[in-house]
Amino acid sequence: TFMAGYLSAGMTKTGKVATYGGQPYPTVTIFMDGFARGVAHYNKLKGKSVQVLGWDPAKPASGTFVGNFSDQAKALTISKGFEQQGADIILPVGGILGASYAAESEKTKKSLTIWVDSDAYNTLTAGKSIILSTVVKEIGASIKSVAKDVADKKFTASKYVGTLKNKGVSLAPYHDLSGRVPGTLKNEIRAIRDSIIAGKLKVN
């Protein structure tokens, strides 16, 4: 999501982006943290002041949440509220919560969506054309890692953490919007990815 935040900051036309979650669990807010920090990194490098609505890592109590992971109507209301405040790229962190918003945004063209977990372009029935990217949990990579450890008789019960380095997480392709993402921005995001993997750029 650090890369997704940087991407959003580089793509926004209004200078405002937004994120909200299902509920304030660490597994949710970690996405929102990364997103906000990616925007802050862009602002620092470019001398810009892109705003993040809905979340501030320094003030978690003021974050925006649906309250569950099923109320798509409320999620849509939150998304529309952010649009009215000027946000033109929104990251809902709550599985399928953002489906109604993505479908409506495809019609109104008021904002773009960044998805989480599985590449939305392959899973959504409506809203694909406004999916800028997805922050992907590469579950397949974790399964392959465990299977290999078992086969090599090296399996332990230690925690598996998906990272960019072990390909346990990734930023999905831009799909239909690839032509709208400037080549320089794509290169900068690839460079950020390489710097994170090399340990040169700290995102926490």
C-alpha positions as CSV (number, residue, x, y, z in Angstrom):
1,T,0.0,0.0,0.0
2,F,3.0,2.3,0.3
3,M,3.4,2.0,-3.5
4,A,-0.4,2.4,-3.9
5,G,-0.3,5.6,-1.9
6,Y,2.6,6.9,-4.0
7,L,0.7,5.9,-7.2
8,S,-2.5,7.7,-6.0
9,A,-0.6,10.9,-5.1
10,G,1.0,10.8,-8.6
11,M,-2.4,10.3,-10.3
12,T,-4.8,12.5,-8.4
13,K,-6.1,15.5,-10.3
14,T,-7.7,17.1,-7.2
15,G,-4.8,16.8,-4.7
16,K,-7.0,14.7,-2.5
17,V,-7.2,10.9,-2.0
18,A,-9.0,8.8,0.6
19,T,-9.0,5.5,2.4
20,Y,-11.4,3.8,4.9
21,G,-11.6,0.4,6.5
22,G,-14.2,-2.2,7.5
23,Q,-13.2,-2.2,11.2
24,P,-10.1,-0.9,13.0
25,Y,-8.2,-4.1,13.2
26,P,-4.4,-4.1,12.8
27,T,-4.8,-6.2,9.7
28,V,-6.9,-3.4,8.2
29,T,-5.1,-0.3,9.5
30,I,-1.7,-1.6,8.3
31,F,-3.0,-1.1,4.7
32,M,-4.2,2.4,5.6
33,D,-0.8,3.2,7.3
34,G,1.1,2.2,4.2
35,F,-1.2,4.2,1.9
36,A,-0.8,7.4,3.9
37,R,2.9,7.0,4.2
38,G,3.2,6.4,0.4
39,V,1.4,9.7,-0.2
40,A,3.6,11.4,2.4
41,H,6.7,10.1,0.6
42,Y,5.4,11.5,-2.7
43,N,4.8,14.8,-1.1
44,K,8.3,14.9,0.4
45,L,10.0,14.0,-2.9
46,K,7.9,16.2,-5.1
47,G,7.3,19.2,-2.8
48,K,3.5,18.6,-3.1
49,S,0.7,18.6,-0.5
50,V,-1.6,15.8,-1.5
51,Q,-4.1,15.2,1.3
52,V,-5.3,11.8,2.6
53,L,-8.9,11.8,3.8
54,G,-10.1,9.1,6.2
55,W,-6.9,8.2,7.9
56,D,-3.9,9.7,9.7
57,P,-1.4,7.2,11.1
58,A,-0.7,9.7,13.9
59,K,-4.4,9.9,14.8
60,P,-5.9,6.4,14.5
61,A,-8.9,7.3,16.7
62,S,-10.2,9.7,14.0
63,G,-10.0,7.1,11.2
64,T,-13.1,6.3,9.0
65,F,-14.6,2.8,9.3
66,V,-17.8,1.1,8.1
67,G,-18.1,-0.9,11.3
68,N,-18.2,-4.3,9.6
69,F,-17.2,-6.0,6.4
70,S,-20.6,-6.5,4.8
71,D,-22.5,-3.2,4.7
72,Q,-21.8,-2.1,1.1
73,A,-24.5,0.6,1.3
74,K,-22.7,2.3,4.1
75,A,-19.4,1.9,2.3
76,L,-20.9,3.5,-0.8
77,T,-22.1,6.4,1.4
78,I,-18.6,6.9,2.8
79,S,-17.1,6.8,-0.7
80,K,-19.6,9.4,-2.0
81,G,-18.8,11.6,1.0
82,F,-15.1,11.5,0.2
83,E,-15.9,12.3,-3.5
84,Q,-17.9,15.3,-2.3
85,Q,-14.9,16.4,-0.3
86,G,-12.8,16.2,-3.5
87,A,-11.1,12.8,-3.4
88,D,-10.7,11.3,-6.8
89,I,-8.9,8.1,-5.8
90,I,-10.3,5.9,-2.9
91,L,-8.9,2.8,-1.2
92,P,-11.6,0.8,0.7
93,V,-9.9,-1.8,3.0
94,G,-12.5,-4.4,3.6
95,G,-12.6,-7.2,1.1
96,I,-15.8,-6.8,-1.0
97,L,-17.0,-3.7,0.8
98,G,-16.1,-1.4,-2.1
99,A,-18.0,-3.4,-4.8
100,S,-21.0,-1.1,-4.9
101,Y,-18.7,2.0,-4.9
102,A,-16.6,0.6,-7.8
103,A,-19.8,-0.2,-9.8
104,E,-21.2,3.3,-9.3
105,S,-17.9,5.0,-9.9
106,E,-17.6,3.2,-13.3
107,K,-20.8,5.0,-14.3
108,T,-20.1,8.5,-12.7
109,K,-16.4,8.6,-13.5
110,K,-16.0,10.7,-10.3
111,S,-13.1,8.7,-8.9
112,L,-10.8,5.7,-9.3
113,T,-10.5,2.7,-7.0
114,I,-7.6,0.9,-5.5
115,W,-8.6,-2.6,-4.2
116,V,-7.1,-5.0,-1.7
117,D,-6.5,-8.7,-1.2
118,S,-7.2,-10.2,-4.7
119,D,-6.8,-8.4,-8.0
120,A,-10.2,-6.8,-8.5
121,Y,-9.9,-6.9,-12.2
122,N,-10.2,-10.7,-12.1
123,T,-13.0,-10.8,-9.5
124,L,-15.4,-7.9,-9.9
125,T,-18.4,-8.2,-12.2
126,A,-18.8,-4.4,-12.4
127,G,-16.3,-1.6,-11.9
128,K,-13.2,-3.0,-13.6
129,S,-12.6,0.0,-15.8
130,I,-11.9,2.3,-12.8
131,I,-9.6,-0.1,-10.9
132,L,-6.3,1.7,-10.8
133,S,-4.5,-1.3,-9.1
134,T,-4.9,-3.8,-6.3
135,V,-2.7,-4.4,-3.2
136,V,-2.5,-8.1,-3.5
137,K,-2.0,-10.8,-0.8
138,E,-0.2,-13.4,-2.8
139,I,-1.7,-16.4,-1.0
140,G,-0.4,-18.8,-3.7
141,A,3.1,-17.8,-2.9
142,S,2.7,-18.6,0.8
143,I,1.2,-22.0,-0.1
144,K,4.1,-22.8,-2.4
145,S,6.6,-21.7,0.2
146,V,5.1,-24.0,2.8
147,A,4.8,-26.9,0.4
148,K,8.5,-26.5,-0.6
149,D,9.6,-26.4,3.1
150,V,7.6,-29.6,3.7
151,A,9.1,-31.3,0.6
152,D,12.6,-30.2,1.7
153,K,11.9,-31.4,5.3
154,K,12.6,-27.8,6.5
155,F,9.0,-27.0,7.6
156,T,8.6,-25.3,11.0
157,A,5.7,-23.7,12.7
158,S,7.3,-20.2,12.5
159,K,5.1,-17.4,11.2
160,Y,5.1,-16.7,7.4
161,V,5.2,-13.0,6.5
162,G,4.5,-12.1,2.9
163,T,6.9,-9.4,1.7
164,L,7.8,-7.9,-1.7
165,K,11.1,-9.7,-1.4
166,N,9.6,-13.2,-1.1
167,K,6.7,-12.2,-3.5
168,G,4.1,-12.7,-0.7
169,V,2.6,-9.3,-1.6
170,S,2.4,-7.3,-4.8
171,L,0.9,-4.3,-6.6
172,A,-1.3,-5.6,-9.4
173,P,-1.1,-4.3,-13.0
174,Y,-2.9,-1.1,-14.0
175,H,-5.0,-3.0,-16.5
176,D,-7.4,-0.7,-18.4
177,L,-5.9,2.4,-16.8
178,S,-2.3,1.6,-17.8
179,G,-2.3,4.1,-20.6
180,R,-3.3,6.9,-18.1
181,V,-0.4,6.2,-15.7
182,P,2.7,8.2,-16.9
183,G,5.7,6.1,-17.7
184,T,7.8,8.2,-15.3
185,L,5.4,7.3,-12.5
186,K,5.5,3.6,-13.3
187,N,9.3,3.8,-13.2
188,E,9.3,5.6,-9.9
189,I,7.1,2.9,-8.4
190,R,9.3,0.2,-9.7
191,A,12.3,2.0,-8.1
192,I,10.4,2.2,-4.8
193,R,9.7,-1.5,-4.9
194,D,13.4,-2.3,-5.5
195,S,14.4,0.1,-2.7
196,I,12.0,-1.5,-0.3
197,I,13.3,-5.0,-1.2
198,A,16.9,-3.9,-0.8
199,G,16.1,-2.4,2.6
200,K,17.0,1.1,1.5
201,L,13.5,2.5,1.9
202,K,11.8,2.0,5.3
203,V,8.0,2.1,5.0
204,N,7.1,1.7,8.7
